Amino acid sequence: MDIYVGNLPSDITGSDLRAVLEPFGRVETADVVRRRHGDESRGFGFVGMPARSEGVCAVLGVHGRNLNGRTITALVEP
């Protein structure tokens, strides 16, 4: 299952994003989208979790959570 995670802090890495969602289950991929010029985050990323039930729990667990002063959004990708 693919999860969109938005409103991320500009200094977050894929490893950081993985660490946020791993308590809810196995994370296969965690990628933060970066600007073309520079290494700054564009404020969103995608996480892949193989088990749908774990992915749903992750979305419910992190949506609205504060991460480094930002309230993050988590949505299931269709």
C-alpha positions, 0 to 999 in steps of 0.5 A: 500500500502506498501512503502520501505524507505531506507538510513535512519539515524541510530537513526530513530524510527518507530515513526519518520518514521511515522511522516515523511509520515503522512503529506501525508495521514493515516499511518497504520504501520511504522517499522524500521528494526533493527540489531539483536544485538543492537538497531541500525537501519539497514538503512531501513524500511517499511510503510503501507498506506491504500489509494494507492493515499496517498501512491503514494503522500508520495513516491513522497513527500519524495523520495530524501528528506534530513532526518538528513543529509541522502537523503532517498529513497522511493519506492512502494513495489509490 
